Amino acid sequence: MHLVRLKFPPGEVARAALVLMGLAIGAYLLWRVQEVLLLMLLAILLATSIEPVVNVLR
């Protein structure tokens, strides 16, 4: 059996680690604020849907 050794420069390893940490933090933050984002989306949809009625009543 022949083993293959891969050599990565330290800068490339550090960059990959930072990218993975950034993605993990971003996913965690999105998970934490998902309820707020859903409520904002529903509020925008509701406001858009009742706008014609509000304009008629003016």
mmCIF file as Biopython writes it, N, C-alpha, C and O atoms, coordinates in Angstrom:
data_model
#
loop_
_atom_site.group_PDB
_atom_site.id
_atom_site.type_symbol
_atom_site.label_atom_id
_atom_site.label_alt_id
_atom_site.label_comp_id
_atom_site.label_asym_id
_atom_site.label_entity_id
_atom_site.label_seq_id
_atom_site.pdbx_PDB_ins_code
_atom_site.Cartn_x
_atom_site.Cartn_y
_atom_site.Cartn_z
_atom_site.occupancy
_atom_site.B_iso_or_equiv
_atom_site.auth_seq_id
_atom_site.auth_asym_id
_atom_site.pdbx_PDB_model_num
ATOM 1   N N  . MET A ? 1  ? 0.843   -1.181 0.000  1.0 0.0 1  A 1 
ATOM 2   C CA . MET A ? 1  ? 0.000   0.000  0.000  1.0 0.0 1  A 1 
ATOM 3   C C  . MET A ? 1  ? 0.886   1.241  0.000  1.0 0.0 1  A 1 
ATOM 4   O O  . MET A ? 1  ? 1.842   1.335  0.770  1.0 0.0 1  A 1 
ATOM 5   N N  . HIS A ? 2  ? 0.563   2.176  -0.858 1.0 0.0 2  A 1 
ATOM 6   C CA . HIS A ? 2  ? 1.377   3.370  -1.016 1.0 0.0 2  A 1 
ATOM 7   C C  . HIS A ? 2  ? 0.651   4.570  -0.408 1.0 0.0 2  A 1 
ATOM 8   O O  . HIS A ? 2  ? -0.482  4.870  -0.786 1.0 0.0 2  A 1 
ATOM 9   N N  . LEU A ? 3  ? 1.298   5.251  0.525  1.0 0.0 3  A 1 
ATOM 10  C CA . LEU A ? 3  ? 0.699   6.418  1.170  1.0 0.0 3  A 1 
ATOM 11  C C  . LEU A ? 3  ? 1.060   7.683  0.410  1.0 0.0 3  A 1 
ATOM 12  O O  . LEU A ? 3  ? 2.188   7.843  -0.055 1.0 0.0 3  A 1 
ATOM 13  N N  . VAL A ? 4  ? 0.105   8.567  0.293  1.0 0.0 4  A 1 
ATOM 14  C CA . VAL A ? 4  ? 0.335   9.852  -0.360 1.0 0.0 4  A 1 
ATOM 15  C C  . VAL A ? 4  ? 0.290   10.931 0.709  1.0 0.0 4  A 1 
ATOM 16  O O  . VAL A ? 4  ? -0.690  11.040 1.446  1.0 0.0 4  A 1 
ATOM 17  N N  . ARG A ? 5  ? 1.332   11.716 0.793  1.0 0.0 5  A 1 
ATOM 18  C CA . ARG A ? 5  ? 1.378   12.798 1.777  1.0 0.0 5  A 1 
ATOM 19  C C  . ARG A ? 5  ? 1.058   14.116 1.074  1.0 0.0 5  A 1 
ATOM 20  O O  . ARG A ? 5  ? 1.654   14.461 0.053  1.0 0.0 5  A 1 
ATOM 21  N N  . LEU A ? 6  ? 0.114   14.831 1.643  1.0 0.0 6  A 1 
ATOM 22  C CA . LEU A ? 6  ? -0.255  16.130 1.099  1.0 0.0 6  A 1 
ATOM 23  C C  . LEU A ? 6  ? 0.377   17.210 1.953  1.0 0.0 6  A 1 
ATOM 24  O O  . LEU A ? 6  ? 0.357   17.136 3.182  1.0 0.0 6  A 1 
ATOM 25  N N  . LYS A ? 7  ? 0.929   18.199 1.307  1.0 0.0 7  A 1 
ATOM 26  C CA . LYS A ? 7  ? 1.527   19.316 2.041  1.0 0.0 7  A 1 
ATOM 27  C C  . LYS A ? 7  ? 0.790   20.591 1.658  1.0 0.0 7  A 1 
ATOM 28  O O  . LYS A ? 7  ? 0.753   20.983 0.491  1.0 0.0 7  A 1 
ATOM 29  N N  . PHE A ? 8  ? 0.208   21.226 2.664  1.0 0.0 8  A 1 
ATOM 30  C CA . PHE A ? 8  ? -0.489  22.487 2.453  1.0 0.0 8  A 1 
ATOM 31  C C  . PHE A ? 8  ? 0.270   23.583 3.176  1.0 0.0 8  A 1 
ATOM 32  O O  . PHE A ? 8  ? 0.714   23.385 4.307  1.0 0.0 8  A 1 
ATOM 33  N N  . PRO A ? 9  ? 0.426   24.730 2.544  1.0 0.0 9  A 1 
ATOM 34  C CA . PRO A ? 9  ? 1.084   25.847 3.224  1.0 0.0 9  A 1 
ATOM 35  C C  . PRO A ? 9  ? 0.256   26.297 4.427  1.0 0.0 9  A 1 
ATOM 36  O O  . PRO A ? 9  ? -0.972  26.223 4.392  1.0 0.0 9  A 1 
ATOM 37  N N  . PRO A ? 10 ? 0.915   26.762 5.488  1.0 0.0 10 A 1 
ATOM 38  C CA . PRO A ? 10 ? 0.186   27.196 6.690  1.0 0.0 10 A 1 
ATOM 39  C C  . PRO A ? 10 ? -0.838  28.290 6.407  1.0 0.0 10 A 1 
ATOM 40  O O  . PRO A ? 10 ? -1.899  28.311 7.031  1.0 0.0 10 A 1 
ATOM 41  N N  . GLY A ? 11 ? -0.547  29.181 5.497  1.0 0.0 11 A 1 
ATOM 42  C CA . GLY A ? 11 ? -1.496  30.247 5.161  1.0 0.0 11 A 1 
ATOM 43  C C  . GLY A ? 11 ? -2.778  29.699 4.567  1.0 0.0 11 A 1 
ATOM 44  O O  . GLY A ? 11 ? -3.868  30.193 4.858  1.0 0.0 11 A 1 
ATOM 45  N N  . GLU A ? 12 ? -2.646  28.684 3.738  1.0 0.0 12 A 1 
ATOM 46  C CA . GLU A ? 12 ? -3.827  28.075 3.116  1.0 0.0 12 A 1 
ATOM 47  C C  . GLU A ? 12 ? -4.677  27.343 4.155  1.0 0.0 12 A 1 
ATOM 48  O O  . GLU A ? 12 ? -5.906  27.387 4.098  1.0 0.0 12 A 1 
ATOM 49  N N  . VAL A ? 13 ? -4.031  26.680 5.089  1.0 0.0 13 A 1 
ATOM 50  C CA . VAL A ? 13 ? -4.751  25.989 6.163  1.0 0.0 13 A 1 
ATOM 51  C C  . VAL A ? 13 ? -5.473  27.000 7.043  1.0 0.0 13 A 1 
ATOM 52  O O  . VAL A ? 13 ? -6.628  26.792 7.413  1.0 0.0 13 A 1 
ATOM 53  N N  . ALA A ? 14 ? -4.792  28.099 7.379  1.0 0.0 14 A 1 
ATOM 54  C CA . ALA A ? 14 ? -5.409  29.135 8.217  1.0 0.0 14 A 1 
ATOM 55  C C  . ALA A ? 14 ? -6.599  29.760 7.500  1.0 0.0 14 A 1 
ATOM 56  O O  . ALA A ? 14 ? -7.635  29.996 8.121  1.0 0.0 14 A 1 
ATOM 57  N N  . ARG A ? 15 ? -6.467  30.031 6.211  1.0 0.0 15 A 1 
ATOM 58  C CA . ARG A ? 15 ? -7.563  30.618 5.444  1.0 0.0 15 A 1 
ATOM 59  C C  . ARG A ? 15 ? -8.760  29.673 5.399  1.0 0.0 15 A 1 
ATOM 60  O O  . ARG A ? 15 ? -9.899  30.111 5.564  1.0 0.0 15 A 1 
ATOM 61  N N  . ALA A ? 16 ? -8.517  28.397 5.179  1.0 0.0 16 A 1 
ATOM 62  C CA . ALA A ? 16 ? -9.611  27.420 5.148  1.0 0.0 16 A 1 
ATOM 63  C C  . ALA A ? 16 ? -10.294 27.327 6.508  1.0 0.0 16 A 1 
ATOM 64  O O  . ALA A ? 16 ? -11.517 27.219 6.586  1.0 0.0 16 A 1 
ATOM 65  N N  . ALA A ? 17 ? -9.499  27.370 7.582  1.0 0.0 17 A 1 
ATOM 66  C CA . ALA A ? 17 ? -10.082 27.313 8.928  1.0 0.0 17 A 1 
ATOM 67  C C  . ALA A ? 17 ? -10.936 28.543 9.192  1.0 0.0 17 A 1 
ATOM 68  O O  . ALA A ? 17 ? -12.017 28.427 9.770  1.0 0.0 17 A 1 
ATOM 69  N N  . LEU A ? 18 ? -10.473 29.720 8.780  1.0 0.0 18 A 1 
ATOM 70  C CA . LEU A ? 18 ? -11.246 30.948 8.983  1.0 0.0 18 A 1 
ATOM 71  C C  . LEU A ? 18 ? -12.536 30.936 8.174  1.0 0.0 18 A 1 
ATOM 72  O O  . LEU A ? 18 ? -13.575 31.388 8.657  1.0 0.0 18 A 1 
ATOM 73  N N  . VAL A ? 19 ? -12.480 30.426 6.956  1.0 0.0 19 A 1 
ATOM 74  C CA . VAL A ? 19 ? -13.688 30.341 6.132  1.0 0.0 19 A 1 
ATOM 75  C C  . VAL A ? 19 ? -14.700 29.402 6.780  1.0 0.0 19 A 1 
ATOM 76  O O  . VAL A ? 19 ? -15.887 29.719 6.844  1.0 0.0 19 A 1 
ATOM 77  N N  . LEU A ? 20 ? -14.239 28.254 7.257  1.0 0.0 20 A 1 
ATOM 78  C CA . LEU A ? 20 ? -15.149 27.312 7.913  1.0 0.0 20 A 1 
ATOM 79  C C  . LEU A ? 20 ? -15.741 27.901 9.187  1.0 0.0 20 A 1 
ATOM 80  O O  . LEU A ? 20 ? -16.925 27.714 9.467  1.0 0.0 20 A 1 
ATOM 81  N N  . MET A ? 21 ? -14.921 28.613 9.960  1.0 0.0 21 A 1 
ATOM 82  C CA . MET A ? 21 ? -15.437 29.244 11.176 1.0 0.0 21 A 1 
ATOM 83  C C  . MET A ? 21 ? -16.454 30.323 10.829 1.0 0.0 21 A 1 
ATOM 84  O O  . MET A ? 21 ? -17.470 30.458 11.511 1.0 0.0 21 A 1 
ATOM 85  N N  . GLY A ? 22 ? -16.190 31.091 9.779  1.0 0.0 22 A 1 
ATOM 86  C CA . GLY A ? 22 ? -17.132 32.122 9.351  1.0 0.0 22 A 1 
ATOM 87  C C  . GLY A ? 22 ? -18.459 31.531 8.905  1.0 0.0 22 A 1 
ATOM 88  O O  . GLY A ? 22 ? -19.520 32.057 9.240  1.0 0.0 22 A 1 
ATOM 89  N N  . LEU A ? 23 ? -18.404 30.444 8.154  1.0 0.0 23 A 1 
ATOM 90  C CA . LEU A ? 23 ? -19.635 29.784 7.722  1.0 0.0 23 A 1 
ATOM 91  C C  . LEU A ? 23 ? -20.415 29.234 8.910  1.0 0.0 23 A 1 
ATOM 92  O O  . LEU A ? 23 ? -21.641 29.334 8.953  1.0 0.0 23 A 1 
ATOM 93  N N  . ALA A ? 24 ? -19.709 28.657 9.868  1.0 0.0 24 A 1 
ATOM 94  C CA . ALA A ? 24 ? -20.384 28.111 11.049 1.0 0.0 24 A 1 
ATOM 95  C C  . ALA A ? 24 ? -21.036 29.220 11.864 1.0 0.0 24 A 1 
ATOM 96  O O  . ALA A ? 24 ? -22.165 29.063 12.328 1.0 0.0 24 A 1 
ATOM 97  N N  . ILE A ? 25 ? -20.341 30.331 12.042 1.0 0.0 25 A 1 
ATOM 98  C CA . ILE A ? 25 ? -20.904 31.457 12.801 1.0 0.0 25 A 1 
ATOM 99  C C  . ILE A ? 25 ? -22.102 32.042 12.062 1.0 0.0 25 A 1 
ATOM 100 O O  . ILE A ? 25 ? -23.113 32.371 12.683 1.0 0.0 25 A 1 
ATOM 101 N N  . GLY A ? 26 ? -21.995 32.174 10.741 1.0 0.0 26 A 1 
ATOM 102 C CA . GLY A ? 26 ? -23.114 32.685 9.951  1.0 0.0 26 A 1 
ATOM 103 C C  . GLY A ? 26 ? -24.340 31.791 10.044 1.0 0.0 26 A 1 
ATOM 104 O O  . GLY A ? 26 ? -25.460 32.284 10.179 1.0 0.0 26 A 1 
ATOM 105 N N  . ALA A ? 27 ? -24.138 30.481 9.973  1.0 0.0 27 A 1 
ATOM 106 C CA . ALA A ? 27 ? -25.262 29.548 10.091 1.0 0.0 27 A 1 
ATOM 107 C C  . ALA A ? 27 ? -25.885 29.629 11.478 1.0 0.0 27 A 1 
ATOM 108 O O  . ALA A ? 27 ? -27.107 29.571 11.615 1.0 0.0 27 A 1 
ATOM 109 N N  . TYR A ? 28 ? -25.056 29.761 12.504 1.0 0.0 28 A 1 
ATOM 110 C CA . TYR A ? 28 ? -25.569 29.872 13.873 1.0 0.0 28 A 1 
ATOM 111 C C  . TYR A ? 28 ? -26.398 31.145 14.041 1.0 0.0 28 A 1 
ATOM 112 O O  . TYR A ? 28 ? -27.472 31.117 14.642 1.0 0.0 28 A 1 
ATOM 113 N N  . LEU A ? 29 ? -25.896 32.259 13.509 1.0 0.0 29 A 1 
ATOM 114 C CA . LEU A ? 29 ? -26.633 33.520 13.631 1.0 0.0 29 A 1 
ATOM 115 C C  . LEU A ? 29 ? -27.957 33.464 12.878 1.0 0.0 29 A 1 
ATOM 116 O O  . LEU A ? 29 ? -28.973 33.954 13.373 1.0 0.0 29 A 1 
ATOM 117 N N  . LEU A ? 30 ? -27.956 32.873 11.688 1.0 0.0 30 A 1 
ATOM 118 C CA . LEU A ? 30 ? -29.211 32.722 10.945 1.0 0.0 30 A 1 
ATOM 119 C C  . LEU A ? 30 ? -30.200 31.852 11.712 1.0 0.0 30 A 1 
ATOM 120 O O  . LEU A ? 30 ? -31.401 32.122 11.705 1.0 0.0 30 A 1 
ATOM 121 N N  . TRP A ? 31 ? -29.706 30.821 12.367 1.0 0.0 31 A 1 
ATOM 122 C CA . TRP A ? 31 ? -30.578 29.953 13.159 1.0 0.0 31 A 1 
ATOM 123 C C  . TRP A ? 31 ? -31.189 30.720 14.318 1.0 0.0 31 A 1 
ATOM 124 O O  . TRP A ? 31 ? -32.357 30.519 14.651 1.0 0.0 31 A 1 
ATOM 125 N N  . ARG A ? 32 ? -30.402 31.602 14.938 1.0 0.0 32 A 1 
ATOM 126 C CA . ARG A ? 32 ? -30.880 32.352 16.099 1.0 0.0 32 A 1 
ATOM 127 C C  . ARG A ? 32 ? -31.927 33.402 15.719 1.0 0.0 32 A 1 
ATOM 128 O O  . ARG A ? 32 ? -32.829 33.675 16.512 1.0 0.0 32 A 1 
ATOM 129 N N  . VAL A ? 33 ? -31.831 33.993 14.532 1.0 0.0 33 A 1 
ATOM 130 C CA . VAL A ? 33 ? -32.735 35.079 14.157 1.0 0.0 33 A 1 
ATOM 131 C C  . VAL A ? 33 ? -33.796 34.636 13.153 1.0 0.0 33 A 1 
ATOM 132 O O  . VAL A ? 33 ? -34.456 35.479 12.545 1.0 0.0 33 A 1 
ATOM 133 N N  . GLN A ? 34 ? -33.970 33.338 12.971 1.0 0.0 34 A 1 
ATOM 134 C CA . GLN A ? 34 ? -34.915 32.870 11.957 1.0 0.0 34 A 1 
ATOM 135 C C  . GLN A ? 34 ? -36.347 33.288 12.265 1.0 0.0 34 A 1 
ATOM 136 O O  . GLN A ? 34 ? -37.112 33.575 11.344 1.0 0.0 34 A 1 
ATOM 137 N N  . GLU A ? 35 ? -36.723 33.328 13.536 1.0 0.0 35 A 1 
ATOM 138 C CA . GLU A ? 35 ? -38.089 33.737 13.883 1.0 0.0 35 A 1 
ATOM 139 C C  . GLU A ? 35 ? -38.314 35.206 13.552 1.0 0.0 35 A 1 
ATOM 140 O O  . GLU A ? 35 ? -39.372 35.580 13.047 1.0 0.0 35 A 1 
ATOM 141 N N  . VAL A ? 36 ? -37.322 36.033 13.837 1.0 0.0 36 A 1 
ATOM 142 C CA . VAL A ? 36 ? -37.439 37.462 13.541 1.0 0.0 36 A 1 
ATOM 143 C C  . VAL A ? 36 ? -37.529 37.677 12.038 1.0 0.0 36 A 1 
ATOM 144 O O  . VAL A ? 36 ? -38.336 38.480 11.569 1.0 0.0 36 A 1 
ATOM 145 N N  . LEU A ? 37 ? -36.704 36.962 11.280 1.0 0.0 37 A 1 
ATOM 146 C CA . LEU A ? 37 ? -36.744 37.097 9.823  1.0 0.0 37 A 1 
ATOM 147 C C  . LEU A ? 37 ? -38.091 36.650 9.261  1.0 0.0 37 A 1 
ATOM 148 O O  . LEU A ? 37 ? -38.614 37.273 8.337  1.0 0.0 37 A 1 
ATOM 149 N N  . LEU A ? 38 ? -38.651 35.586 9.804  1.0 0.0 38 A 1 
ATOM 150 C CA . LEU A ? 38 ? -39.961 35.120 9.352  1.0 0.0 38 A 1 
ATOM 151 C C  . LEU A ? 38 ? -41.039 36.158 9.648  1.0 0.0 38 A 1 
ATOM 152 O O  . LEU A ? 38 ? -41.891 36.429 8.802  1.0 0.0 38 A 1 
ATOM 153 N N  . LEU A ? 39 ? -41.005 36.740 10.846 1.0 0.0 39 A 1 
ATOM 154 C CA . LEU A ? 39 ? -41.989 37.771 11.190 1.0 0.0 39 A 1 
ATOM 155 C C  . LEU A ? 39 ? -41.846 39.003 10.296 1.0 0.0 39 A 1 
ATOM 156 O O  . LEU A ? 39 ? -42.847 39.601 9.900  1.0 0.0 39 A 1 
ATOM 157 N N  . MET A ? 40 ? -40.610 39.384 9.978  1.0 0.0 40 A 1 
ATOM 158 C CA . MET A ? 40 ? -40.404 40.526 9.079  1.0 0.0 40 A 1 
ATOM 159 C C  . MET A ? 40 ? -40.965 40.231 7.694  1.0 0.0 40 A 1 
ATOM 160 O O  . MET A ? 40 ? -41.594 41.096 7.085  1.0 0.0 40 A 1 
ATOM 161 N N  . LEU A ? 41 ? -40.746 39.025 7.195  1.0 0.0 41 A 1 
ATOM 162 C CA . LEU A ? 41 ? -41.275 38.643 5.888  1.0 0.0 41 A 1 
ATOM 163 C C  . LEU A ? 41 ? -42.800 38.672 5.888  1.0 0.0 41 A 1 
ATOM 164 O O  . LEU A ? 41 ? -43.416 39.170 4.946  1.0 0.0 41 A 1 
ATOM 165 N N  . LEU A ? 42 ? -43.407 38.139 6.943  1.0 0.0 42 A 1 
ATOM 166 C CA . LEU A ? 42 ? -44.866 38.159 7.033  1.0 0.0 42 A 1 
ATOM 167 C C  . LEU A ? 42 ? -45.401 39.586 7.125  1.0 0.0 42 A 1 
ATOM 168 O O  . LEU A ? 42 ? -46.436 39.893 6.535  1.0 0.0 42 A 1 
ATOM 169 N N  . ALA A ? 43 ? -44.715 40.455 7.853  1.0 0.0 43 A 1 
ATOM 170 C CA . ALA A ? 43 ? -45.144 41.846 7.966  1.0 0.0 43 A 1 
ATOM 171 C C  . ALA A ? 43 ? -45.081 42.549 6.611  1.0 0.0 43 A 1 
ATOM 172 O O  . ALA A ? 43 ? -45.982 43.313 6.265  1.0 0.0 43 A 1 
ATOM 173 N N  . ILE A ? 44 ? -44.031 42.298 5.854  1.0 0.0 44 A 1 
ATOM 174 C CA . ILE A ? 44 ? -43.907 42.911 4.526  1.0 0.0 44 A 1 
ATOM 175 C C  . ILE A ? 44 ? -45.011 42.401 3.602  1.0 0.0 44 A 1 
ATOM 176 O O  . ILE A ? 44 ? -45.609 43.179 2.860  1.0 0.0 44 A 1 
ATOM 177 N N  . LEU A ? 45 ? -45.280 41.104 3.645  1.0 0.0 45 A 1 
ATOM 178 C CA . LEU A ? 45 ? -46.348 40.546 2.808  1.0 0.0 45 A 1 
ATOM 179 C C  . LEU A ? 45 ? -47.709 41.116 3.182  1.0 0.0 45 A 1 
ATOM 180 O O  . LEU A ? 45 ? -48.508 41.440 2.303  1.0 0.0 45 A 1 
ATOM 181 N N  . LEU A ? 46 ? -47.979 41.241 4.470  1.0 0.0 46 A 1 
ATOM 182 C CA . LEU A ? 46 ? -49.253 41.796 4.917  1.0 0.0 46 A 1 
ATOM 183 C C  . LEU A ? 46 ? -49.383 43.257 4.503  1.0 0.0 46 A 1 
ATOM 184 O O  . LEU A ? 46 ? -50.433 43.672 4.012  1.0 0.0 46 A 1 
ATOM 185 N N  . ALA A ? 47 ? -48.331 44.032 4.697  1.0 0.0 47 A 1 
ATOM 186 C CA . ALA A ? 47 ? -48.380 45.445 4.328  1.0 0.0 47 A 1 
ATOM 187 C C  . ALA A ? 47 ? -48.593 45.615 2.828  1.0 0.0 47 A 1 
ATOM 188 O O  . ALA A ? 47 ? -49.337 46.496 2.398  1.0 0.0 47 A 1 
ATOM 189 N N  . THR A ? 48 ? -47.944 44.779 2.042  1.0 0.0 48 A 1 
ATOM 190 C CA . THR A ? 48 ? -48.105 44.855 0.591  1.0 0.0 48 A 1 
ATOM 191 C C  . THR A ? 48 ? -49.514 44.452 0.168  1.0 0.0 48 A 1 
ATOM 192 O O  . THR A ? 48 ? -50.081 45.032 -0.758 1.0 0.0 48 A 1 
ATOM 193 N N  . SER A ? 49 ? -50.067 43.467 0.842  1.0 0.0 49 A 1 
ATOM 194 C CA . SER A ? 49 ? -51.391 42.988 0.433  1.0 0.0 49 A 1 
ATOM 195 C C  . SER A ? 49 ? -52.513 43.955 0.811  1.0 0.0 49 A 1 
ATOM 196 O O  . SER A ? 49 ? -53.526 44.002 0.113  1.0 0.0 49 A 1 
ATOM 197 N N  . ILE A ? 50 ? -52.369 44.723 1.886  1.0 0.0 50 A 1 
ATOM 198 C CA . ILE A ? 50 ? -53.450 45.637 2.280  1.0 0.0 50 A 1 
ATOM 199 C C  . ILE A ? 50 ? -53.252 47.047 1.730  1.0 0.0 50 A 1 
ATOM 200 O O  . ILE A ? 50 ? -54.105 47.910 1.938  1.0 0.0 50 A 1 
ATOM 201 N N  . GLU A ? 51 ? -52.160 47.294 1.042  1.0 0.0 51 A 1 
ATOM 202 C CA . GLU A ? 51 ? -51.902 48.638 0.512  1.0 0.0 51 A 1 
ATOM 203 C C  . GLU A ? 51 ? -52.996 49.120 -0.439 1.0 0.0 51 A 1 
ATOM 204 O O  . GLU A ? 51 ? -53.408 50.273 -0.313 1.0 0.0 51 A 1 
ATOM 205 N N  . PRO A ? 52 ? -53.496 48.316 -1.385 1.0 0.0 52 A 1 
ATOM 206 C CA . PRO A ? 52 ? -54.562 48.802 -2.269 1.0 0.0 52 A 1 
ATOM 207 C C  . PRO A ? 52 ? -55.826 49.199 -1.508 1.0 0.0 52 A 1 
ATOM 208 O O  . PRO A ? 52 ? -56.471 50.188 -1.858 1.0 0.0 52 A 1 
ATOM 209 N N  . VAL A ? 53 ? -56.181 48.452 -0.488 1.0 0.0 53 A 1 
ATOM 210 C CA . VAL A ? 53 ? -57.372 48.777 0.302  1.0 0.0 53 A 1 
ATOM 211 C C  . VAL A ? 53 ? -57.169 50.099 1.033  1.0 0.0 53 A 1 
ATOM 212 O O  . VAL A ? 53 ? -58.082 50.923 1.095  1.0 0.0 53 A 1 
ATOM 213 N N  . VAL A ? 54 ? -55.993 50.301 1.580  1.0 0.0 54 A 1 
ATOM 214 C CA . VAL A ? 54 ? -55.689 51.548 2.286  1.0 0.0 54 A 1 
ATOM 215 C C  . VAL A ? 54 ? -55.758 52.726 1.320  1.0 0.0 54 A 1 
ATOM 216 O O  . VAL A ? 54 ? -56.277 53.786 1.672  1.0 0.0 54 A 1 
ATOM 217 N N  . ASN A ? 55 ? -55.241 52.551 0.111  1.0 0.0 55 A 1 
ATOM 218 C CA . ASN A ? 55 ? -55.283 53.637 -0.873 1.0 0.0 55 A 1 
ATOM 219 C C  . ASN A ? 55 ? -56.721 53.973 -1.273 1.0 0.0 55 A 1 
ATOM 220 O O  . ASN A ? 55 ? -57.040 55.144 -1.482 1.0 0.0 55 A 1 
ATOM 221 N N  . VAL A ? 56 ? -57.583 52.978 -1.381 1.0 0.0 56 A 1 
ATOM 222 C CA . VAL A ? 56 ? -58.986 53.226 -1.727 1.0 0.0 56 A 1 
ATOM 223 C C  . VAL A ? 56 ? -59.684 53.976 -0.602 1.0 0.0 56 A 1 
ATOM 224 O O  . VAL A ? 56 ? -60.487 54.872 -0.864 1.0 0.0 56 A 1 
ATOM 225 N N  . LEU A ? 57 ? -59.395 53.630 0.629  1.0 0.0 57 A 1 
ATOM 226 C CA . LEU A ? 57 ? -60.054 54.254 1.772  1.0 0.0 57 A 1 
ATOM 227 C C  . LEU A ? 57 ? -59.585 55.686 2.023  1.0 0.0 57 A 1 
ATOM 228 O O  . LEU A ? 57 ? -60.243 56.418 2.762  1.0 0.0 57 A 1 
ATOM 229 N N  . ARG A ? 58 ? -58.494 56.093 1.444  1.0 0.0 58 A 1 
ATOM 230 C CA . ARG A ? 58 ? -58.015 57.464 1.625  1.0 0.0 58 A 1 
ATOM 231 C C  . ARG A ? 58 ? -58.892 58.360 0.858  1.0 0.0 58 A 1 
ATOM 232 O O  . ARG A ? 58 ? -58.686 59.573 0.857  1.0 0.0 58 A 1 
#
